Amino acid sequence: MRALSALTPILKAMLLGTTGAGVLLVALWIGNPMDKVFFLLCALGIGLANVANFERGCFLALGGILPFLVTIHLTETGINKARSHASQGFIITATEMVMMILIFMWGKRVVFQNTPVRLFPRISLPWLLLTFPALWAAIRTIDDPNVGIWMMYQLLLGFLFFLYIVNNPRPKKDYILFAWIICGTLVFQSFLGHMQAMFKTNLGLEFLGASMSRVEVLKGSIEISRMSGTLANANRFAGFMTLFMAFPLALFSAKNIHPQKRLVLLIVLFAAGMALLGSKSRGTWLSAGLVYGIVIYIILRTRMRASRTSLAYTWAVLLLLVGVLSAPGVLQRLTITDSGSVDARGYMNQIAINLIQDNPWTGVGFDNYTHFFSAYDDTDIRHSDKFPFIVHHGYLYTAAEYGIPALLLLLLIWYRVFRYSFRLKPRSLEPIELMAWLLPFTFFGRAIQTIFYISNPMCHVPIWFVMGLMVVLRESADKEYEELLT
């Protein structure tokens, strides 16, 4: 047995080398040099899965790479980029690659160690039903069939990673460390966003998805600069900031935290807040103001009586409003008529509703919206001729391309995760409890943002990741609370 144990590292190395050589040959057959790098990295990652604590490292690494769009194109881009936001062929990001490695390591335990699997039926059953309209929508993709395959891959990856998170709860210290890593990511994104806005540079980080600062011209020839960090889109950038500000806020609000750490967290929140304002994303401002306005009141209420809470909350809101309105470009964004994007959303919604009424059950097929929407344009200005792009409303988009049943199933999944994890008030001021309490609020804010922006909420993998965290953090917090009572 000892001799076999001594041979194990050699056998693993041989297996890794053989696997790497095999996938490299496949990559050479495909022909894209970036594909070679991608497949080889996958093979190395699978081999490194046997290294001690590698799984923990991958989980923590997600906190640092979630917004980075290092993209590998496995096919050519779509025929018509105006068709839909997904017309990019079949692509895989670095974040998804790490997620696949984690799923592989979990799958290996399930197969070889008979590890029990928790299917979480309240989510698994609606997801299973959701795959049928999704598959039918994918089959009907017109311009680029690879996009339909990519959509099904995203839907499967998101759900599998949700199950991975739920089936592999980690020690509390890992979630706290993950929160600190998110803090570093927020500061980095804020720094890059400010560099984009002030100096018109992306610091050479195009390979991470960092584009040049987006400049919009408002009516009256007034220009505003919008930060996008590595998210390549100002609205997506703002959504990331709003969603993940929950982590530094939870650590900041926790009891028994060292004053120096609290000061660092205050700086993180300030940096993230300034980046959120720099995005000039009005829909995200609305959702963030609503959600964090409620959150701040409840946090104050846990520490003060009702009368003092009202006074402190009033002062906090006034100070925040003064600070927000004093930030560069905010008043212009709120008061000056823009180049028509608000009116455009109304026209797009009107066309989308017409399309849904005529295709209520199965939609028009994935990535086909702009292939059909001109025929349903009854607007007085023929909006589809001037703006041939997908509707800026994630829910209407889902109903239009997948059908109303698919939208209802998606909303059922979101509701069940939200209802399972939501608590109106935190039961303690421990970091895990506060993270478990805050994430449903910010998830609700993300649901509000879906009304205003281009998105495919069904296949957005980071949202499935967040839903998994909502479930596992709530269960960890409840267990911690029960231990405190006993």
C-alpha positions in Angstrom: 0.0 0.0 0.0 2.9 2.4 0.8 4.4 1.7 -2.6 1.1 2.5 -4.3 0.8 5.7 -2.2 4.3 6.7 -3.4 3.2 6.2 -7.0 0.0 8.3 -6.6 1.7 11.7 -7.4 3.4 10.2 -10.4 0.1 8.7 -11.7 -1.7 12.0 -11.1 1.0 13.8 -13.1 0.7 11.3 -15.9 -3.1 11.7 -15.9 -2.7 15.5 -16.0 -0.2 15.4 -18.8 -2.3 13.1 -20.8 -5.4 15.2 -20.3 -3.6 18.3 -21.1 -2.2 16.8 -24.3 -5.6 15.6 -25.3 -7.4 18.9 -24.8 -4.5 20.7 -26.5 -5.0 18.5 -29.6 -8.7 19.3 -29.5 -7.9 23.0 -29.3 -5.5 22.7 -32.2 -8.3 21.1 -34.2 -10.6 24.0 -33.3 -7.9 26.4 -34.5 -8.4 29.5 -32.3 -5.2 30.2 -30.3 -7.2 31.6 -27.3 -9.1 28.3 -27.2 -5.8 26.5 -26.7 -5.0 28.6 -23.7 -8.5 28.1 -22.3 -8.7 24.3 -22.6 -5.2 23.9 -21.3 -6.1 26.0 -18.2 -9.2 23.9 -17.7 -7.0 20.8 -17.7 -4.5 22.3 -15.3 -7.4 23.4 -13.0 -8.9 19.9 -13.0 -5.5 18.4 -12.2 -4.8 21.0 -9.4 -8.2 20.0 -7.8 -6.2 17.4 -5.9 -4.0 20.0 -4.3 -4.8 20.7 -0.6 -7.2 23.7 -0.1 -7.3 24.3 -3.8 -11.1 24.2 -3.7 -11.1 26.8 -0.9 -8.8 29.0 -3.0 -11.1 28.8 -6.0 -14.1 29.8 -3.9 -12.3 32.8 -2.4 -10.9 33.7 -5.8 -14.4 34.2 -7.1 -14.7 37.3 -4.9 -11.8 38.8 -6.8 -12.7 37.8 -10.4 -16.6 38.0 -10.5 -16.7 41.2 -12.5 -13.7 40.4 -14.8 -14.7 39.6 -18.3 -11.7 37.7 -19.5 -13.6 36.2 -22.5 -12.7 33.2 -24.6 -14.6 33.1 -27.9 -15.2 29.4 -28.9 -17.0 30.4 -32.1 -17.2 33.4 -34.3 -19.4 36.3 -33.2 -23.0 36.5 -34.3 -24.0 37.5 -37.8 -25.9 40.7 -36.7 -24.8 42.4 -33.5 -28.0 44.4 -33.4 -30.1 41.2 -33.1 -29.8 40.9 -29.3 -27.3 41.5 -26.5 -26.4 37.8 -26.7 -25.2 37.8 -30.3 -21.6 37.0 -29.3 -21.4 33.4 -30.4 -20.4 30.9 -27.7 -18.2 32.5 -25.1 -16.8 31.5 -21.8 -15.3 33.8 -19.1 -12.6 33.3 -16.6 -15.1 33.4 -13.8 -17.2 30.6 -15.3 -14.0 28.5 -15.7 -13.4 28.7 -12.0 -17.0 27.8 -11.3 -16.7 24.7 -13.6 -13.6 23.6 -11.7 -15.5 23.8 -8.4 -18.4 21.9 -9.8 -16.0 19.2 -11.1 -14.5 18.8 -7.6 -17.9 18.5 -6.1 -19.0 16.0 -8.8 -15.9 13.9 -8.1 -16.9 13.6 -4.4 -20.4 12.7 -5.4 -19.3 10.0 -7.8 -16.4 8.4 -6.0 -17.2 9.1 -2.4 -21.0 8.8 -2.5 -21.4 12.2 -1.1 -25.2 12.9 -0.7 -26.7 15.6 -3.0 -29.2 18.1 -1.7 -31.4 19.0 -4.7 -33.3 21.7 -3.0 -36.7 20.8 -4.7 -38.3 24.2 -4.2 -35.8 25.5 -6.8 -34.9 22.4 -8.7 -38.4 21.6 -9.8 -39.2 25.0 -11.3 -35.8 25.1 -12.9 -36.5 21.7 -14.5 -39.7 23.0 -15.9 -37.9 26.1 -17.1 -35.5 24.1 -19.2 -38.3 23.1 -21.6 -39.3 26.6 -22.8 -35.6 27.5 -22.7 -34.7 24.6 -25.0 -37.5 25.4 -27.3 -36.3 29.0 -27.5 -32.8 27.8 -28.2 -33.8 25.5 -31.0 -35.5 28.4 -32.8 -32.5 30.8 -32.7 -32.3 32.1 -36.3 -29.0 33.9 -36.9 -26.4 31.9 -35.0 -27.3 28.5 -33.5 -24.2 28.7 -31.3 -25.9 31.4 -29.3 -28.8 29.1 -28.4 -26.3 26.5 -27.2 -24.5 29.1 -25.2 -27.8 30.2 -23.5 -28.5 26.6 -22.4 -25.0 26.3 -21.1 -25.4 29.5 -19.1 -28.7 28.2 -17.6 -27.2 24.8 -16.7 -24.0 26.4 -15.3 -25.9 28.8 -13.1 -28.2 26.2 -11.7 -25.3 23.7 -11.1 -23.3 26.4 -9.3 -26.3 27.2 -7.2 -26.4 23.6 -6.1 -22.7 23.6 -5.5 -23.0 26.5 -3.1 -26.0 24.9 -1.3 -24.3 21.5 -1.1 -20.9 22.7 0.0 -21.3 25.1 3.0 -18.0 26.5 4.1 -16.7 27.6 7.5 -17.8 31.0 8.7 -14.3 32.3 8.5 -14.3 31.6 4.7 -17.4 33.7 4.1 -16.0 36.5 6.1 -12.7 36.3 4.2 -14.8 36.2 0.9 -16.5 39.5 2.1 -13.1 41.1 2.6 -12.0 40.0 -0.9 -15.1 41.6 -2.3 -14.2 44.8 -0.5 -10.9 44.8 -2.4 -12.6 44.2 -5.7 -15.0 47.1 -5.0 -12.1 49.4 -4.3 -10.3 48.3 -7.4 -13.4 48.8 -9.6 -13.9 52.2 -8.1 -10.3 53.2 -8.8 -10.4 52.0 -12.4 -13.7 53.8 -12.9 -12.3 57.1 -11.7 -9.3 56.7 -13.9 -11.7 56.1 -16.8 -13.6 59.2 -16.0 -10.8 61.6 -15.1 -8.0 60.6 -17.4 -9.8 58.8 -20.2 -7.7 55.7 -19.8 -8.5 52.0 -19.0 -5.0 51.5 -17.7 -4.4 48.9 -20.4 -6.8 46.4 -18.8 -8.8 45.6 -21.9 -8.2 41.9 -21.4 -10.2 42.2 -18.2 -13.1 43.8 -19.9 -12.1 47.4 -19.1 -13.3 49.7 -21.9 -12.7 53.4 -22.3 -14.9 55.8 -20.3 -18.3 56.1 -22.0 -19.3 59.7 -22.7 -22.9 60.6 -23.4 -24.0 63.9 -25.0 -27.1 65.3 -23.4 -29.5 67.7 -25.1 -27.9 71.1 -24.9 -24.5 69.7 -26.0 -23.6 68.8 -22.3 -21.3 65.8 -22.0 -21.2 63.4 -19.0 -18.7 60.7 -18.4 -19.9 57.3 -17.2 -17.7 54.8 -15.3 -17.8 51.2 -16.3 -14.7 49.5 -14.6 -14.1 46.1 -16.0 -17.8 45.5 -16.6 -17.7 47.3 -19.9 -21.2 48.7 -19.3 -22.0 51.5 -16.9 -25.4 50.1 -15.9 -23.9 46.6 -15.2 -21.1 48.3 -13.3 -23.6 50.1 -11.1 -25.5 46.9 -10.5 -22.4 45.1 -9.4 -21.6 47.9 -7.0 -25.1 48.0 -5.5 -25.3 44.2 -5.1 -21.9 43.6 -3.5 -21.9 46.7 -1.2 -23.8 44.4 1.1 -20.6 42.7 2.2 -18.6 45.7 3.4 -21.8 47.2 5.0 -22.4 43.9 6.9 -18.8 43.9 8.2 -19.0 47.6 9.1 -22.3 47.1 11.0 -21.1 44.0 12.9 -20.3 44.2 16.6 -16.9 43.7 18.1 -15.1 44.8 15.0 -11.8 46.6 15.5 -12.0 50.4 15.0 -9.2 50.4 12.4 -11.1 47.7 10.3 -14.3 49.8 10.6 -12.4 52.8 9.2 -11.2 50.7 6.3 -14.7 49.5 5.6 -16.0 53.0 5.7 -13.4 53.9 3.0 -14.6 50.9 1.0 -18.2 52.0 1.2 -17.3 55.6 0.3 -15.3 54.4 -2.8 -18.1 52.1 -3.9 -20.6 54.8 -3.4 -18.6 57.3 -5.5 -18.3 54.7 -8.2 -22.0 54.1 -8.1 -22.6 57.8 -8.6 -20.0 57.9 -11.3 -21.9 55.3 -13.3 -24.6 57.9 -13.9 -27.1 55.0 -13.8 -30.4 56.5 -12.8 -32.3 53.2 -12.6 -29.6 51.8 -10.2 -29.7 55.0 -8.2 -33.4 54.5 -7.7 -33.1 50.9 -6.6 -30.1 51.6 -4.4 -31.8 54.5 -2.8 -34.9 52.5 -2.0 -33.1 49.4 -0.7 -30.3 51.0 1.2 -32.7 53.6 2.6 -34.6 50.8 4.3 -31.5 49.0 5.3 -29.9 52.0 7.0 -33.1 52.7 9.0 -33.3 49.1 10.2 -29.6 49.1 11.2 -30.0 52.3 13.2 -33.1 50.9 14.8 -31.2 47.9 16.1 -29.0 50.2 18.1 -31.4 53.0 19.2 -34.9 53.7 20.4 -37.5 54.8 17.8 -37.3 58.5 18.6 -33.5 58.6 18.3 -33.6 56.4 15.2 -35.9 58.8 13.4 -33.6 61.8 14.3 -30.4 60.0 13.3 -32.0 58.7 10.1 -33.2 62.1 9.1 -29.7 63.6 9.6 -28.1 60.6 7.8 -30.4 61.0 4.8 -29.9 64.8 4.6 -26.1 64.4 4.7 -26.2 61.6 2.1 -28.4 63.7 -0.2 -26.1 66.7 0.1 -23.1 64.5 -0.7 -24.9 62.8 -3.6 -26.1 66.0 -5.2 -22.7 67.6 -4.8 -21.0 64.8 -6.8 -19.9 65.8 -10.3 -22.5 65.3 -12.9 -25.3 64.0 -10.7 -27.6 67.1 -10.9 -27.1 67.3 -14.6 -28.0 63.6 -15.0 -31.2 64.1 -12.9 -32.4 67.5 -14.2 -31.3 67.9 -17.9 -33.2 66.1 -20.6 -31.0 63.4 -22.1 -30.7 62.3 -25.7 -33.9 60.3 -25.5 -33.1 57.1 -23.7 -36.0 57.5 -21.3 -38.6 58.0 -24.1 -37.0 55.2 -26.0 -37.7 52.7 -23.2 -41.4 53.6 -23.3 -41.5 52.9 -27.1 -39.5 49.7 -26.7 -41.8 48.5 -23.9 -44.8 49.2 -26.2 -43.4 47.1 -29.0 -42.4 44.3 -26.7 -45.9 44.1 -25.2 -47.4 43.9 -28.7 -45.0 41.0 -29.5 -45.8 39.2 -26.3 -49.5 39.5 -26.9 -49.1 37.7 -30.2 -46.7 35.1 -28.9 -47.7 34.6 -25.3 -46.8 30.9 -24.7 -43.5 30.3 -26.4 -42.1 33.7 -27.4 -40.3 34.2 -30.6 -37.1 32.2 -29.8 -33.9 33.1 -28.1 -31.9 36.0 -29.7 -34.7 36.6 -32.2 -36.3 39.7 -30.7 -35.1 42.3 -33.2 -35.7 39.8 -36.0 -39.4 40.2 -35.4 -40.0 43.4 -33.5 -40.2 45.7 -36.5 -43.5 44.0 -37.5 -45.0 44.9 -34.1 -43.9 48.5 -34.1 -47.1 50.6 -33.9 -45.3 53.6 -32.3 -46.0 57.0 -33.8 -42.3 57.5 -34.7 -41.4 54.0 -36.0 -39.0 53.5 -33.1 -37.6 50.2 -34.4 -36.2 51.9 -37.5 -34.3 54.4 -35.4 -33.2 52.1 -32.5 -32.9 48.5 -33.8 -32.0 47.0 -30.5 -33.4 44.7 -27.8 -35.9 46.0 -25.3 -34.4 47.6 -22.2 -36.6 45.6 -19.8 -35.4 42.2 -18.6 -38.8 40.8 -17.8 -40.4 41.9 -21.0 -37.4 40.5 -22.9 -37.8 37.1 -21.1 -41.5 37.0 -21.9 -40.9 38.0 -25.5 -38.2 35.5 -26.4 -39.1 32.6 -24.0 -42.8 33.1 -23.4 -44.9 34.1 -20.4 -44.7 30.7 -18.7 -40.9 30.9 -18.6 -41.1 34.4 -17.1 -43.5 33.1 -14.4 -41.2 30.2 -13.6 -38.2 32.5 -13.3 -40.1 34.8 -10.9 -41.2 31.8 -8.9 -37.6 30.7 -8.5 -36.5 34.2 -7.5 -39.5 34.6 -5.0 -38.8 31.2 -3.4 -35.1 32.0 -2.8 -36.0 35.5 -1.5 -38.7 34.2 0.8 -36.4 31.4 2.1 -33.6 33.8 3.0 -35.5 37.1 3.8 -35.8 38.4 7.4 -37.1 41.8 8.1 -34.6 42.5 10.9 -31.3 40.9 11.8 -31.4 38.7 14.9 -27.9 39.5 15.9 -25.0 41.8 14.9 -22.7 38.9 13.9 -21.1 39.2 10.4 -22.7 36.0 9.0 -26.2 37.1 10.2 -25.8 40.6 8.8 -24.6 39.2 5.4 -27.5 36.8 5.3 -29.9 39.6 6.2 -28.5 42.1 3.7 -28.2 40.0 0.6 -31.9 39.5 0.0 -32.4 43.3 0.2 -29.7 43.9 -2.5 -31.1 41.0 -4.5 -34.5 42.8 -4.5 -32.7 45.9 -5.7 -31.2 43.9 -8.6 -34.7 42.7 -9.4 -35.8 46.4 -9.6 -32.9 47.2 -11.9 -34.1 44.4 -14.3 -37.0 46.7 -15.2 -34.8 49.3 -16.7 -31.9 47.6 -18.4 -30.9 45.1 -21.1 -30.5 41.7 -19.4 -31.3 38.0 -19.6 -32.1 37.4 -15.9 -32.7 33.7 -16.5 -29.1 33.0 -17.6 -27.1 35.5 -15.6 -24.7 33.2 -13.8 -23.6 35.6 -11.0 -27.2 35.9 -9.9 -27.4 32.2 -9.4 -24.2 32.4 -7.4 -25.8 35.2 -5.2 -28.9 33.1 -4.7 -26.8 30.2 -3.6 -25.1 32.5 -1.1 -28.4 33.8 0.1 -29.5 30.2 1.0 -26.3 29.0 2.6 -25.6 32.2 4.6 -29.2 32.1 5.9 -28.8 28.5 7.0 -25.4 29.2 8.6 -26.8 32.3 10.4 -29.8 30.4 11.7 -27.5 27.6 13.0 -25.2 30.2 14.6 -28.3 31.8 16.3 -29.5 28.5 17.6 -26.0 27.8 19.1 -26.1 31.2 20.8 -29.4 30.4 22.4 -28.2 27.1 23.8 
